[in-house]
Amino acid sequence: MASQSTFSAPLFSVLVIFLVGCTRPSQGGEAPPIKADSDPKQSKGLEGCSFGGNFYDFDDMWNPDLGSPFGVMVCLQCVCDAVAKHGQLKGRVLCKNIKNECPLELPCENPVLPPGECCKRCPDEGEQEIASVETSHSGRNTQVHGDEKTMVGRTTGKEFLAVLTGSQVVPKVDAVGAARGHFLLVDDNVYFTIDYKAIRRPTKIRFSDVLNNTLFEHDIHKGHKGSHMICGEWRNLPRAHLRYFESGMILVSLVTRFHENGEVRGRIVSHRAAPTETFSSLILPKLKGKKTHDVRGSGGVVMMTVDEQRDSIDFVVLVEGLFDDLGTDEEVGVTIQFLKKSNVLMEKSATVRPEDRTFAEVWQRVNKNHQRWLARGQVSISIKFNLPSGKRFLEGDVTPLKTCSQLHAVLSGSGAWNGPEATGASGSVMLYLNDDGVLEYTVRVIGLRSPVTGLTLEAPHPRKRNKRRILDDIIRFYQNGWAYGRYEKPTAVDIHHLLMNKLSINVATEEYPVSELRGQIKHLLYNGHLSRHQGMPIPMAGVNFAPPLATSTAGHAWMSIDSRCTLHYEIVAEGLQRNDGGDKGNQLNGFAEIVVSDDTFAGEKTVLNTFDGSLARGTLSDLDQDLLDYLNDGKAFIQVSTKAHPEGEIRGQVTLPNACGRAPSLKEHLNNVPSVGFNVEADPRSCFFENKYHADGSSWSPEYDTQCTTCTCTRRAVICDPVVCPPVNCTSPVETAGECCPMCPPEQDLYSEMELPGSDLANEDCFFKGDKKYHALGSTWHPYVPPFGYIQCAICKCLPGNEVNCTKIKCPKLDCPDPVRLNAMDCCQTCPEKQKTQISEIQADWKEGSCYVNGVSYDNGQEWHPEMEIATAKTKRCIRCKCKDGETKCRRRKCPTPDCEEPIVVEGECCPICPDGVRNDQSSAGTT
């Protein structure tokens, strides 16, 4: 290789001029900025080369992608070469110009240069005809062109599809849009995804039989607006409906506001290509010119499967609504083109019969450029039909197949490369595949005993069965147990591996240099009750026990409580062993449970479910009030117990804020929004204060002052505000247990004319969402609005029936020319006091530039804490006034976040400080 224009990666910057001749053959111009990665952060122990953000094994060959404006260098071929350095094998990138290897003469008159190739070649001799797919009367496909091998799907269920067009509605609807339905039948449940285009305001999905009897309807929520994908599930199908489903006797309709009987409809059928589908296109009629009425109501779907062994793509076209008026003996010419913008990448022409509404073909010679463009959603398809009435077109964009299933991975020691590693650690990965092929991921690991040395996204090796191929080295994004990243350069084969559950995430550590945790990326079935898009799941690991439990099992969970106080849960565990017998139908050896961590009821269990495969999911209603309170306070664990560990093998702490079992007014404060369970420690925005983690946006009373201080967590920063007491309108206020501020007794309360009961006040307490506190009946307080603190221009009052009434304070009209605000936190201004007598008393001590406040004289430049009748001592020491040139200015100090995990509060200090006495005096303040 070194004999012909071969050079190593470190010499790229020197040989830029040479590379001008090695670029794409059809373009010249500016030299590409080629250079090797300069000491990239790389996982330890990987044998290979890092180049352009990608990782390559020894002997891997590729064309470098330099990005815009140069793109892939099709005439430059690189290889990862192994060299010995300091007694170890290291990777070295060698590249050579292969343009000189192109044949000078070809056995044809007009050679062509296909897009994405370096050398010209003769055009294909004759095009293969498009073969029709034989279908039965029920609409199910029995044969796929060019593929006799058994297809292995991405999941354990059976996959079905439907092409929804206006031509299949009775009577026919001249719809310009169409839809594609993807259906997954698992046991007796159907999980469906409806992807539609050019259809306005869909309201419901309707399933019906061939006699048009409605079997099931799914209402589309208002929150769906803006999306073109509808997700849903049809649970517990009767046996008769299951038979209808599998025999192609169920139709699905998309009902809209303008078409109550359905704007588009299609028959649900099975297809052998569905389980291995990688790319998809919903093709719509091209409405151009006046004679377009005969294509309205038509549409189709293109399913594409990557054949990684032959560098080809098998695709199947399903069309509805174009051949309805043609006879069975007529023939239609069809031309299929795959395009990148206006450039034709592949073209096939053939003749089909009208009854052949499904036909298939193979896209051969799919080079790396084609794969890259497919993966990035830059390829479109156009199909021309030569009908008797004229030429008609169906066209659409090709994108990676998207369904409502969630891509995720549980990282466990059971999947480690060298066999099960029982360390008690765990990890979770959530992934999202964009239409442009970019794979976004979030990785979270807990319980590792040594630093992470490797974090990689891996695929099966194309030639070596027991070896891995590194797609992306994620270690560069890793920090403190988290990694947020994007794999931006996948190929079509990579997308195929992802959707076929063939990719995995591996974690290596100093103690386990090859692999400590590893997990396969899988599809998690759609579950409408759980908000999986809201953060990460709850991690479940053996290290969450005291003492830690060394196990190779790991898992994660989603939990929520809806407005009806029903608990919804979904738990995925990896590494559980099957019960005796080894039959796949046997349930795994494990139980999902909720365990209370309170000292009084420590170890109390609530069994949720057993595992089916690696999944346990379901609902639980009529929960005990004590359990609801423990979930609300974060004093409960979700855990999995096994025969080997009956007291629990993995667990995770869960917090589920809820208002169940309390006053009706409390639910109004919570807006009846379903509560989604989370693990506070796993949230990078949470706050650590007083040896506890607090969720971002949460409010609580600190342990150092449970009655007269409220703290708020705002993106890792804790802000604590002293309670500001409103003035009382009575002569003899009283102090109430649990209240910071004095209140008027019921008989002296002048705020309300109603008689307040004097007994059983505890049952009439009011809960206020702002400060998360219960307030006694008749008490008044300034509302707490995080993160702004106490709002002194409003007063709230607890009324009978747990009702909270908040009103804005009306400031009195002042009869003075220059009203002033005496204190920084006052809501209303007042008239300045007349100071005739006081001035005469202090005339002897009067100095130029001094200030006089509340009968006290302060020198120019002097600072002091103001005296405020309505404030506590903690409030006073956080406000500082200064006399400057005869004017008094007061500022309230804003406390900085202490640079330690366990700050303390010192008597006389405003802000918490670190135990070592270090404090930050660079705090900011606001002028009043």
N, C-alpha and C positions, 0 to 999 in steps of 0.2 A: 504493500500500500504506500510505502514511503517513497516509491520511485516516481510516482506521477502526481505532481502538484499536491503533495501531502504536507500538512503543517499541523502543529499542535496548537491547542487553544491559547496559550499565553502569547503566541506570535500574531494573534489576529489583528491587534492594533497596528502592527508593522506592515501587514500585508493587505491593507484596505484597498490599495490601488489594484492589486491583483484580483480581488474579489469582484470588481466591477464586471469582469467577464464571466463571473460564475453566477450571476443573478438570473432571474427569470429570463428565458431566451427572447421573449417578445418585448422586453423593456430594457432600457439603459438608464443613464442619468446618474443621480447622486449615489456615491458609494455608501453601502450599508455600514452602520456602526457595529461591527461584529467584535465581540470580546468575550473572554471566558469569565465565569463568575469569580470574583475576587474573595477568596476565603469565606464562602457562605456559611452561615450557621447550619450545621448538618448533624443529623442523628449519628451517634457513635455506632460503630460496628457494621455500617452499610458498605458493601463492596460495590463500587460503581462510580459514576460520574454525575456531577451536578452541572447542568447547562441550561441557561435561559429559564430558570425557575422550575425545571423538570429534572427528574432523576432517572438515570439509565444504568442498566446492568452491564457487566462486561460483555463485549461483542455486540451490544445493541447498535443498530444503524438507524439514522434518521436524517431528515432534511431540516436544518435549523429554521425556526420561525423568528424573524426579527421584528415582527409587529409592523404597525403602520409607519411609513408608507411602503416598506419593502416587502413585507409578507414572508411567505415560505420560499426559501432559496432552493428551487427544485433541481438546480444543476450543481448544488453543493451537498455532498454526502459526508456525514460525520459518523464516527464509530467510537465507542468507549473502549479504550485499550488498557489492558492491565499491565502495570509496571511494578517492579520490586523496588521499594524505598524503605531503608532502615529496617530491613527484614520483614516488611509487611507489603501486601499487595495494595497498590493505590490506583485510582482511575485517572486516565489521561485521555482527553478528547483530541482525536485526529480527524481532520477534514480534508477532502480532496475534491477537485473539480472533475465532474464526470461528463462534462460536455464533450471533451475530447474522445470519449469512448463511444459516442453516438455513431452509428453506421453512416458512411459517406454516401453509399448508394443503396437504394431500396427497389425491390422488384415491382414497382408500380409507377405510373406516370405522375400522379398527383398525391404525394404523401401529405399527411395532415399533422398538425401539432395540437393534440388534445390539451385542454386546460389542465394545469397541474402536473404536466409531464415535461421532461427536459428534452427528449429526443423525438423527432418526427417518426411517424410510422405509417404503414399503409392502412387505409380505412378497412373496416370489417367487410368481409365478402358476404354480402347478403345479411339481412336482419332476420332474426328468429321470429317466427310468428308468435303472437300472444296466444297462449293456451287458455282455453276456458276451464273454469272450475266446475266439475260436475256437482250438481246439487240435487238433493231429493225434493220431493213435493212439499216437505215441511219447511224447506228453506235452509236446512243444515248442510254444511259443506262436507264432503266425504273425501276429497282429494285436493292436494295443493301442488301446483305445477313445480316440477324440478326438485321436490323434496320428499323422499320416501322415508327419511329417518324419523324416529319418534321424537316429538318435541317435548322438552321438559320446561314447565312453566315456572313463574316467579313465586307462586304461592300454592297452598294446599287446596284451595277452592277451585271451582270450575268457572272459567271466564266465558262471557257471552258479550255480544255487541248488537247494536241496532242502528240503522241509518234512518233518521227521521226527516221526512220531506212532506210538503203539502200535497203531493200527488197521491199519498196513501190515506189522506183524510177523506171521509165520506160525508158530504160531497167534497170534491177536490177543492183545495185552496191554492190560489196562484201566489204562493209565498215566494219571496226572493231569498229567504234564509233557509237554513237547514240545521240539523243537530246530529250529534253522534252520541250514542249511549254506550257506556262501558258497565258491565254488570258482573259481579262476583258472587257466586252462590257457595256459601259455606254452611254446611249442615242444613238448617231450614231457614236461614236468613239470607237476604239479598242486599248487598252493598252496591250502590249505583252512583255513577258520575255522568252527568249530562253536560256536554260541551256544545254550545250553540253560537251561531253567528247570524247577524242581520235579523234578529227577532226582538221585538219590543215588548217590554213589560210582561214577562212570564209570571203566572200566578200559581200554577200547580203542575205536578207531574201525575199523570193518571195511567194506571195499569188496567187493561181490560182484556177479555178473552175474544175469540174470533166472532162471537155473537154480540160483541159490543157491550157486554155486561161489565160494569166497573168492579174490579177486584180490590183495588187499593188506590188511595190518593195521598200525595205528599204535598203539603202546602209550602210555598216558597216564602221565606220570611222577608220582611222589608229590608233587613240588613244586607240582603243579597245584592242590592243595587250597586252597579259599577263592576260586577264580576260577570263573566260569561261561563262560569262553571257552577253547576248545581250539585250538591252532595246530599245524600240521603240513605236511609236504610229501611227495608221492608222486613219486619221481623216475624218469626213464627208462621211461616207459610204452611197451610194445610197440605196434606199429601196430594190431593187432587191438583192444587195449584203448582206443586213441585213437578208433577207429571206434565202439566201444561207447559211449564217453564222449559223443561228439558226437551220437549218435543216441538218447540217453536210455535206454540199456540197462544202466546201472550203478546199483546201489542202495547207499546208505550206511547203516550201522547204528551206533547208540551202545550198546555193550555195557557192562553194569554188573555189579556183584558179585552181584546177585540175578537177573539174566537173561542167561545165557551166550549165548543166540541173539539178543540185542539187546532192549533195552527200548523203543526207538523206531527206526523205519526210514523211509526216504523215497527216492524216485527222483530222480536228478540230472538236471535239465532246463535248457535255455536259455530266456531270456526277454528280449525287447527292452527291457524296463524296467530290467533289472539293471545295465547299464553306466552309467546316469544316476541310479541310486537315491541319494537324499540322506538320507532318514529311513526308519526301519524300526521295526516292532513285531512281536514274537512274541506271538501271542494264544493264550490258554489257556482251557479251559472254566471257567465260573463254577459251582463246585460248591455249590449251595444247595438245601436240601430233601432229601427221601428219594429222589426219582426222578431220580437223576443217573447211573445206570449206563449210559444210552444215550449220554452225552457223554464218558465216560471213553475215553481212547485217541484223542480228536480234538484238533485244534489247527490253527493256520494262521499265515500271515505276511502282513503288509501292507507293500508297497513304495511309497514316496512319492518323487515327483520334482518339484522346484520349477521352474515355468515362469516365468522372470524377465521375460518379455515381456508376459504377460497377467495378472500378479498372481494366479496360480492354482497349484494343486498337483494333479498327476495321481497317482492312487494305484490300486494293483492289490491285490486280496485273493485269496490262495490258501488254500483250506480243504481239510482231509482228515479223514475219519472221521465226518462228520455225516450224509451222504446215502447211506451204504452200503446201508441197508435200504429205501430208497425206490425206487419204480418210475420209469421214464424219463418217464412221462406226467404225473407229479405236479409240482405247483408249490409253491414255498416262498417265503413273504413274508420279506423281509430289510429291516432298518432299521439304518443305520449312523450312529453319532453320534461326533463328536469333541468331547471335553470338557476343560475346565480345572476340576479338582475336580468340583463338581456342576453347573457352568454349561455348557450346551450351546452350542458354537461353530458347529457345522454338523450338519445332519441330512438324510439321504437315505433314501427308502423305495422299494422296487421288488419285483418278483417274479422269481425265477430258477428254472431247472430243475435237478434233481439232477445231471445230467451236467455242468453248468456249475460245476465246482469252482474256477474262476478267473474273476473278474469285476472290472471296472474302473469308475472314475468320476472326476469332476473336482470338486475343492473350489474353487469360484469365490469371488471377492471376498475374497481373503486379505489382510487389512489388516496394518499394521505391528505391531499388538499381537499378532495371530495369529503372525506371523513370529517375533516376540521370544519368545513362549511356546513355540513349536516348538523354537527354537534352544536354549532353556534346559531342555528336557526336561519341561515342565510340562503337556503335552497327553497325553491318553490316548484310546484308541479302544474303543468298545463296539459289538458287532454282535449284533443279536437275530435269531434264526431261528425262525419260526413253524412248527415241525414238527408232524406229526399227533399226536405224543405229548405235545406241549406246547411252551412257549417255552424255547429254549435260548440261552445267551449265550457268546460268545467275547470276551475283553477283554485289553488289555495297554497298556503305556506306550509312547509314541512317543519315540524317542531318535535322535540322529544316527547314521548307519550307521558301525559300527566293525568293522574287520577286523584281521588280524594284520600287515598292512603298516605300515611305519614312515614317518611324514611327515618329510621332510627337505628341505634346499635347499643347494646348493653356490653360493656367491657368487663370481662371476668377472667379470673385465673384459670377457669376450666377450658378456655379457648386458647391458652398460651401455646406458642409454637413448640416448646419442648415438653408438652404435656401439662396436666393440671398443676397449677401453682397455688397452694393454699396459703395465701397471705392475708385474707380478710379485706383486701382493697376492692374498689369498685369504680366504674366509670360509666358515663352516659354521653351519647352523641346524638344530636338532632341535626338533620340535613334538609336542605330545600333546593330543588333543581329548578332553575329559571328557564324561561323559553329560549334564552340565548345560550343555554348549555352550561352556564356557570353554576358550579355546585358550592353552595354556602353551607358552612357547618359550624357548630359550637360543640366543643369537647369539655367535659368536666370530670376530673378524677379526684378521689378521696382515699385516704388511708394508706398511701404509699409510704414505705419505711425509709426509702432512699431517694435521692434526686432523680428526676427524669432525664434520661440520656438520649432517648429516641421516641419520636411520635410520628407515625407514618400512615398514609393512606395507601393501601396495597391492593393489587389485583393478582389473579393467578398467572403464573409464568406461561407464555405461549408454547414453550418447548420442554420445560422441565417441570414435571408434575408436582414435585415436593418442594418447589422453590417459589418465591414470591417476586412480584414485579412492583417496584415502588412508583406510584403515580405522583405523590406529592409528599414532601418532607414538611410536616406540620410543626416541627420543633421550633421553627422561627417565629411562630405565633404564640408559643406556650409561655405562660407566666402565672405563677402562684396557683397551679391547679386548673387553670382555664386556658382555652385556646379558641380564638375566633378567627376564622380564615375563609378563603375562597380558592377553589381549584378552578382556574380560569381557562385552562387549555386542554380540556378533555377531547378525545377523539370519539368517533361514532362507536368504536369497540368499547371504549370506556363507559359510554352511556349505556350500551347493551349490558355490560357487566354489572353496572349499578342497578338496572331494572331487573336483572336476573338474580339478584342477591349474591353476587360473586365478589363484591368488594368488601374490605374489612379495614378496621383501624387497629393498629398495634402500638402498645406502650412498652418501652424498654426502660429499665432503671439501672443504677449502679449495682444493685444487688442481683438483678436479673437482666444481664446485658442483652440478651436476645429478645425476651418477651416476658413480661409479668402479667399484663392484661391484654386481652385481644377480643374483638367482637365483630361479628358479621353484620353488615348493613342489611336490614330487612324492611319489608313493608308492614306497617301496623294498620290494621283495618280501621276505616272511618268510624268515629264514635261521636255523634252529635252532641252528647251531653258534656264532653270534656273539652276545655279550651287548651289544646296542646300548643297553640301558637303563643300562649302567654308564658314565656319563660321556659326554664328547664324542668324536667320531672324531678321528683323527690328521689335522691340517691339512696339505695339500700345496700348495706355492706355489713360484714362481720365486725368491722372496727367500731361500729356504733354501739356495741355492747360494752359493759364494764364488768370484768376485764375484756379486752378485744378478743374476738373469736377468729381463729385462723381457718378460713374456708376458701375454697375456689369458686363458690357460688356467689353471684352478684345479681342485682336487679335495679329497677326503678319503677316508680308509680306515679299515676295521676289521680287526684281525688278532688271532688267538688261537692258542695251542698247547694241544692237548688232552692227556689223560693218556697217550695212545699216542705222543706227540711228533709228531703230525701238525699241520702249519701250515694254518690256515684263513684265507683272506683275502677281502676284498670292497672294491673300489675304485670310486669314482664320480668321473668327470672331466667337466668342462664346458669347451667351447671347442676340443676336438680336431677336426681336419678329416678328412673321409672320404677314402679312397683314390680314385684316378682311376676315373671311371666314374659316380660319383654315385648308383649303385644303392643303395637302402635295404638290400639284403642284404649289401652290402660292409661289412667290418669297418672300424672307425675307424683312423686312422693313429696307432697308439700301442701300446706294449708296457709291461706292468707288470713291474717288476723290483725286486729287493732288492740294494742296493749297500752294501758294507762301507766304513766310514770309517776303519779302522785304518791306521796309517802303513805297516805291512808289506804289507798286501793292499789298499791304497787302489785304488778303482775296480773291484774284482772284482764281477762281476754274476751274479745268479741270475735267469734269466727265468722269470716266473710264468705269464703268459697274455697274449693279445691282447684287445682290447675288442670287445664286442658291444653296439652302441649306445654309451651312456656308461658301461657297467658292465663290470668284469672281476672275476670271482669264481671260486673253486675251492679245491682243497686241494693240499698238497705233502707227501709223506711221504719217509722216508729222507733227512732233511736231514743235511748234513755237520756234524760235531761242532764245527768251528771256527765255522760260521755260527750254530749254536745258542748258542755262547758269546758271539758278537758281539751277537746279539739279546738275550741275558740282560744284557749289560753296557751296552746302549744305544748300541752302536757300529755301528748299521746304519740305512739309510734305505730307505723304500719310495718308489719313484719311477716316473715315466712318461716314457719316451723316445719321440721322434717322428723322422720323417725330417728335419725341419728342425733338430732338436736330438737327435742320436743319443746324446749323453752325458747326456741327461736334460733335460726341460723343466720339470717340477714334482717336488718331493720333500718328504718329511716324516720327521723322525727318530722312530724307534720303539724302545721298550723292551719286551721280552717276557721277564719272569722265568721261568725253566724249570729243571728238574732233569734234563733229558735227557742220557743218556750217563754219568751219574755213579752213585754207589753206590746200591743199592736202598733203604738206610735214608733217603737224602735225600728220596726220593719220599714216604716216610711223614711226614717233617717238613712237606712241602708239602701233605699230605692229598690228593694226587692231584686237586687242584682245577685245572681248565683255566685257563691264563694268558691274560689279555686284554690285548692290546697297547694302549699309550697313549703320548701325548706328554707328557712331564713338564712341559715349559714351559707347556702349555695348561691345566694343572690349577691353579686359583687357590689350592689348599691346599698346593702344593709349596713347598720351601724352597730359597733360593739361598745357597750356602755354599761358600767357596773356589772361586769362579768356576764353580760347577756347580749345576744344578738337581737336587734330590732329591725323590722322590715322598713324598707324605704317608704316614706309617707305616713308611717304610724305615729301615734301620740301615746304617751303614758305618763304616769306620775313616778318620779324617781324615788329610789329607796331612801335617799337622804332627806326628802321632804315629800311625803306621800299626799299631803293635803294642800299645800300652798304653792306648789310648783308643777308646771306641765312641760314636758320635753317633747320634741319632734325630731324625727330622723329625716333628713333631706339629702339624699345622695351621699351617704357616708358621713355627713356632718350632723352633729347633735346640737340643737338649740333649745335651751331651757329658759322658760319665762316665768317669773314669779307671778302669782295670782294678784290681780288688781281688783280690790274690793270696791264695789259701787257704794255711794252714800246711802244710808238708811233714813227713812222718813218716819222715824218714831223716836220717842224720848228714852225708851229703855230697851235697847236691842239685846238679844240673847245669843249665846253661842250654842250651836248644835253639833252633836257628835258627827264627825265625818265631814263637816263643812269648815272651810278656811275662813270665811267671812261671817261676821255677825249678821243676824237677821231679826226682823221684827216679829214678835209673837203674833199669833193670828188675830187677837182682839185689838192690837194696835196698828195693824197693817193698813196703811193709807193708800197703797197702790191699788187695792181692789176692794169693792164694796161687798163682795160675797163672803159668806161665812165659811171658814175653812174648818174641817173636822180636826179635833185635837187628839184623836186616838188613831192607832194603826197607821201612823205616818210612813212607816217603812214600806208598806205596800203601795204607797202613792208616790214613791220617788220617781223623778224624771231622769231619763238617760239623754245626755247631750252628746252628739256625735263628735263635735269639735274637740273637746277635752277628754272624751271617752270616760266620763264620770257620771255617777248618779247624784242628783241634787234633791235635797229635801223639799217636801211640799211647802210652798210659800217662800222659798229662798229665791234670792235674786243674784245675778252674776253677769259680768261682762262676757260676751261670747268669745271663745277661743277659736281662731281661724288659722290653722297652720298653712304656710310657715310664717305668717305675719304676726302671730301672737294674739294678745288680748285687744279686742276692739272696744275702746272706751266710749265711743259715740253711740253705743247700743247697750241695752239692758235686757236680759232674758229672765223669765220668771217661770217657776214650776207651778202649774195649775192642777186642779183635781182632774183625774182621768189620765194621768201621765202626759199631760199636754204641756208643751213648751211654747211660750209666747215671747217672741223677741221684738222689741220696738226700738226705733231710733230716738235718741235723746233730743228733745227740743230745747235749744238754747234760748234763754230769756233775752228780751230786748233790753239793751243797755242805754242808759241816759247819761252818756259821757262822751267827750270828743275822741279820746284815745284809749279804747279798751286794750287790755293786755292779756296774755296767757301766762299766768303766774308760774305754772309748772310745765315741764316739757311734755308730760303725758296727759295733760288736761284736754278734754274735748271742747269745752266752751271757754270763751274769753270772759273776763270780768273787768269792772272799772277799778282803776288803781286806788289804793287806800289814801285817804287824806292824811297827811303827815305833819299837821301843824304842831301838835304837842311833842311828837317824837323828834322833830327836827330841832326844836329848842333844846332838847335833852342831849343831843349828840353834836351840837354846833361846835363845842370845844374840840371834839375829836375829828371833825370833818376835814377830809383831805381832797384835793383836786383829783378827779377821775375815780373816786370811790363809788360804791353801789350801796343802796339801802333796800333790803328785802325782808319783809315780815318782821320789821322792828329791829333788824340786825344790820350793822354797818360792816361792809367788806372793802378792804383796800384794793386799789387797782392792781390786777394780776392775781389776786387771791382766788383759790379754788375751794369748794366745799360741797358736801352732800346736802341736798335740800331737804327740808322737813315737809312731809306730805302726810296729811291725816288719812288719806284713803289707801295708802300703800303700806306694804309690809317692810320689815327691816331689810329683807333681801332686795326689794325693789329700790330702796333708798341708796344702798351702796353701789348699785349699778348705774346711778345717774349722778353726774358731776356737773356743777355750775362754776362759771368763772366770770369774774368781774373784769371788764376791759373798757377803759375810757368811759366809765360811768354807765355802761350798758351790761346787763346780765344775760349771758348765753349759757344754756344748759344742753348737755349732750348725754344720750344714753349709750352706754358702752355695748358693743357687740362682741361677744366672746369668741375667740378663735377656737378651732378644734385642737385639743391637746394632742401632742405627738407621742401618745402612749396608749396602751390598751385599757388601763384601769385608772382614769383620773380620779382625783379626790376633791372634796370641797372643804376649804379651810375657813374657819370662823372669821368673819370680817372681810373676806374676799368675795368679789362678785362672780368670778368665773372659776370653773374647775381647773385644777392644775395637776401636773404629773407628780407622783410621790417624791421624785428626786428634787423637787422645788423648781425645776426649769419651767419658765412660763414665757409666753409670747406677748410682749407689751405692744406689739404693732397692731393692735386691734383697731378696727375702724369704728367710726361713730357717725351718727346722723345729726345734723343741726336742726333745731326746732325754731 
